[in-house]
Amino acid sequence: MGAIAGIDLGTTYSALAALNAIGKPEIVPDLSGNRVVPSIVAFNGGDSVLVGVEAKNKLSSDPTNVVQFVKRMMSDPSHRYDIDGAAYSPVEISALILKKLKEECVQLGDIEDVVITVPAHFNEIERKSTMDAGKIAGLNVLGVVNEPTAAAVYYASQAPISGNVVVYDLGGGTFDVSILELGDGVFEVKSTNGDTFLGGEDFDNAIVDYLVAE
């Protein structure tokens, strides 16, 4: 039986984690020792596909054949990225990122069953698209978990905590705010909201726009 892992399929970076020998969640590095993998895919001509750091390095030399920030398009399965005469959906691009994690985080052995985190405000289409990407990557997706909930569960495993907790998840491309009630090992989401187009990338662009205007 393969190992069970948790995957953060992020807008800018992705990572895979599993419980270590003492039952604590721990990030599993890829073959190069990287704890996070850039969520970037580059098409290098023919059937050659680069994912992660190698794809990121192609941004400056061949940007037209590079896809990034695909997570923002998961709400539109009909969207297509036209690359060198071929068309790829957001689900297919995400599957390539997940496949990279599956194949390179080999310290766990063969990875089959996974849970994938998603922004709390993701709708059913975005959640299904995420699960479909996992299936295409050859993973058995047990389910999806809201990112703020995953953060709260991890924190609660490190220190005793109870009552109402506000979790802010500000990432490279999305922003979530969730209110959870924690107590006696039970986590209940009271309220959540977010923005798919508010994150570090948008801050970078705003700074660049300001400097250009100046």
Residue pairs with C-beta under 8 A, 6 or more apart in sequence:
1 112
2 109
2 110
2 111
2 112
2 113
3 18
3 108
3 109
3 110
3 111
3 112
3 113
4 18
4 112
4 113
4 114
4 115
4 142
5 16
5 17
5 18
5 28
5 105
5 108
5 111
5 113
5 114
5 115
6 16
6 17
6 18
6 25
6 114
6 115
6 116
6 117
6 145
6 150
7 14
7 15
7 16
7 17
7 98
7 101
7 114
7 115
7 116
7 117
7 134
8 14
8 15
8 16
8 17
8 116
8 117
8 147
8 150
9 39
9 71
9 94
9 97
9 98
9 116
9 117
9 118
9 130
9 133
10 39
10 71
10 171
10 172
10 173
11 39
11 69
11 71
11 72
11 171
11 172
11 173
11 174
11 199
11 201
12 38
12 39
12 68
12 69
12 171
12 172
12 173
12 199
12 200
12 201
13 36
13 37
13 38
13 39
13 172
14 36
14 37
14 38
14 39
14 97
14 98
14 101
15 27
15 35
15 36
15 37
15 101
16 27
16 28
16 101
16 102
16 105
16 111
17 25
17 26
17 27
17 28
18 25
18 26
18 28
18 108
19 25
19 26
20 26
24 157
25 154
25 157
27 35
27 36
28 105
28 107
28 108
29 35
29 105
29 107
30 37
30 52
30 100
30 101
30 104
30 105
31 104
31 106
32 53
32 104
34 52
34 53
37 51
37 52
37 53
37 97
37 100
37 101
37 104
38 52
38 53
38 55
38 56
38 68
39 68
39 69
39 70
39 71
39 97
40 51
40 52
40 55
40 56
40 59
40 66
40 67
40 68
41 49
41 50
41 51
41 55
41 66
41 67
41 68
41 70
41 93
41 96
41 97
42 49
42 50
42 51
42 54
42 55
42 58
42 62
42 65
42 66
42 67
43 49
43 50
43 65
43 66
43 83
43 84
43 86
44 50
44 58
44 65
45 84
49 96
50 58
51 96
51 97
51 99
51 100
52 97
52 100
55 66
58 65
58 66
59 66
59 68
64 83
65 83
65 84
67 81
67 83
67 88
67 93
69 173
69 201
70 81
70 90
70 93
70 94
70 97
71 90
71 94
71 173
71 174
72 173
72 174
72 196
72 197
73 79
73 90
74 90
74 91
74 94
74 122
74 125
74 126
74 129
74 130
75 123
75 125
75 126
75 129
75 196
76 90
77 89
77 90
77 91
77 125
77 129
78 89
79 89
79 90
80 87
80 88
80 89
81 87
81 88
81 89
81 90
81 93
90 129
91 129
91 132
91 133
91 136
92 133
92 136
94 129
94 130
94 133
95 132
95 133
95 134
95 136
95 137
96 137
98 116
98 133
98 134
98 136
98 137
98 139
99 137
99 138
101 111
102 111
102 137
102 138
102 139
105 111
111 139
112 139
112 140
113 139
113 140
113 142
114 134
114 139
114 140
114 141
114 142
115 141
115 142
115 143
115 144
115 145
116 130
116 131
116 134
116 141
116 144
116 145
117 144
117 145
117 146
117 147
117 150
118 126
118 127
118 130
118 144
118 145
118 146
118 147
119 126
119 146
119 147
119 169
119 174
119 176
119 194
119 196
120 146
120 147
120 148
120 149
120 169
120 176
120 178
120 189
120 192
120 193
120 194
121 176
121 192
121 193
121 194
121 195
121 196
122 130
122 144
122 146
127 144
130 141
130 144
131 141
131 143
131 144
134 140
134 141
135 141
146 176
146 178
146 189
146 192
147 169
147 171
147 176
148 167
148 168
148 169
148 176
148 177
148 178
148 180
148 189
148 192
149 167
149 178
149 180
149 187
149 189
151 167
151 169
152 165
152 167
152 178
152 180
152 182
152 187
153 187
155 161
156 182
156 187
161 182
162 182
162 183
162 184
163 181
163 182
163 183
164 179
164 180
164 181
164 182
164 190
165 179
165 180
165 181
165 182
166 177
166 178
166 179
167 176
167 177
167 178
167 179
167 180
168 175
168 176
168 177
169 175
169 176
169 177
169 178
169 194
170 199
170 200
171 199
171 200
172 199
172 200
172 201
173 196
173 197
173 199
173 200
173 201
173 202
174 194
174 195
174 196
174 197
174 198
174 199
175 194
175 195
175 198
175 199
176 192
176 193
176 194
177 192
177 193
177 194
178 189
178 191
178 192
179 189
179 190
179 191
179 192
180 187
180 188
180 189
180 190
181 187
181 188
181 190
